[in-house]
């Protein structure tokens, strides 16, 4: 269930940020999403509220730095943003994502845990896992 306006403002203030109109709008919109979304898509969705792209981007970065959002590259060198499950979540503990190579659909793989065991000292911490393939809709 989406948070109330007061709950969103409190979450922002609890992290030491000012509860501004653009921050509240971005966070409120992010709560409605089920998969990561690009800055351009967020800016387009919020343009009727009168916020320009630069304002949206600054607030996405502020909310990411504060730990409310995660930022992920889904393979096309464009950052996508999503709501984090918890603010205390360790960096690099984000869930993997699946991207369909035909239709571009993005799916969060919340129930998937990736644990790579190697005999070498090359892997110290995994920060991101991206799985690409064809979704069921495109295979059918």
C-alpha positions in Angstrom: 0.0 0.0 0.0 1.4 3.4 -0.9 2.6 5.7 1.9 0.6 8.7 2.9 2.0 12.1 2.1 2.9 12.7 5.8 4.7 9.3 5.9 6.8 10.2 2.8 7.7 13.6 4.2 8.7 12.0 7.5 10.9 9.4 5.7 12.7 12.2 3.8 13.2 14.4 6.9 14.4 11.4 9.0 17.3 11.1 6.6 18.3 14.7 7.1 16.9 16.0 3.8 14.4 18.8 3.3 11.0 17.6 2.4 10.6 19.6 -0.9 7.8 19.3 -3.5 10.0 17.6 -6.1 11.5 15.0 -3.5 8.0 14.1 -2.3 6.7 13.8 -5.9 9.6 11.6 -6.9 9.4 9.3 -3.9 5.6 9.1 -4.2 5.9 8.1 -7.8 8.7 5.6 -7.2 6.4 3.8 -4.7 4.0 3.0 -7.5 6.6 1.2 -9.6 7.5 -2.5 -9.7 10.7 -2.3 -11.8 13.6 0.2 -12.2 12.8 3.2 -14.4 15.1 5.8 -16.1 15.4 9.5 -15.2 13.8 10.4 -18.6 10.8 8.2 -17.9 10.4 9.7 -14.4 10.7 13.3 -15.7 8.1 12.6 -18.4 5.7 11.1 -15.8 6.1 14.2 -13.5 6.3 16.9 -16.1 2.7 18.0 -15.5 3.6 18.9 -11.9 6.0 21.6 -13.3 9.3 20.0 -12.4 12.1 20.2 -15.1 14.5 17.3 -15.9 17.4 18.8 -14.0 15.3 19.2 -10.8 14.1 15.6 -11.1 17.7 14.3 -11.7 19.1 16.2 -8.7 16.4 14.8 -6.4 16.9 11.3 -7.7 20.5 11.6 -6.8 19.8 13.1 -3.4 17.3 10.3 -2.6 19.8 7.7 -3.9 22.6 9.2 -1.8 20.3 9.1 1.2 19.6 5.4 0.7 15.9 5.6 -0.3 16.6 4.7 -4.0 18.9 2.3 -5.8 20.6 3.1 -9.1 21.2 0.3 -11.6 22.6 0.1 -15.1 20.5 -2.4 -17.1 23.0 -2.7 -19.9 22.3 0.3 -22.1 24.4 2.7 -20.1 21.4 4.6 -18.8 20.9 4.7 -15.0 17.6 3.3 -13.8 16.2 4.0 -10.3 14.1 2.0 -8.0 12.9 2.2 -4.4 15.1 0.3 -2.0 13.5 -2.3 0.3 15.2 -0.8 3.3 17.4 2.2 3.9 19.8 0.1 6.0 20.4 -2.3 3.1 24.1 -2.6 2.4 25.4 -1.2 -0.9 25.7 -4.1 -3.3 22.9 -6.0 -1.6 20.4 -5.1 -4.2 18.4 -7.8 -6.0 19.2 -9.0 -9.5 17.2 -7.9 -12.5 16.1 -9.7 -15.7 15.9 -7.8 -19.0 14.2 -9.2 -22.1 16.4 -8.8 -25.1 13.4 -8.6 -27.4 10.8 -6.4 -25.7 13.0 -4.7 -23.1 10.8 -5.6 -20.2 12.6 -5.4 -16.8 11.7 -7.7 -14.0 13.1 -7.5 -10.4 14.2 -10.9 -9.2 13.6 -10.2 -5.5 13.6 -13.9 -4.4 16.9 -14.7 -6.2 20.1 -14.8 -4.2 23.3 -15.0 -6.1 26.3 -16.5 -4.3 29.4 -17.0 -6.4 32.1 -19.1 -4.9 35.5 -19.1 -6.6 38.9 -20.3 -5.7 40.4 -17.1 -6.7 40.7 -13.8 -4.9 39.1 -11.9 -7.8 35.6 -11.6 -6.4 35.4 -9.7 -3.1 31.9 -8.3 -3.4 29.2 -8.4 -6.1 27.6 -5.1 -6.6 25.2 -5.9 -9.4 23.7 -8.9 -11.2 21.9 -8.5 -14.6 20.4 -11.5 -16.4 19.4 -11.1 -20.0 17.3 -13.4 -22.1 13.8 -13.7 -23.6 10.7 -13.4 -21.4 7.9 -15.9 -21.6 5.8 -13.5 -23.7 8.5 -13.1 -26.4 9.3 -16.8 -26.5 5.7 -17.8 -27.0 
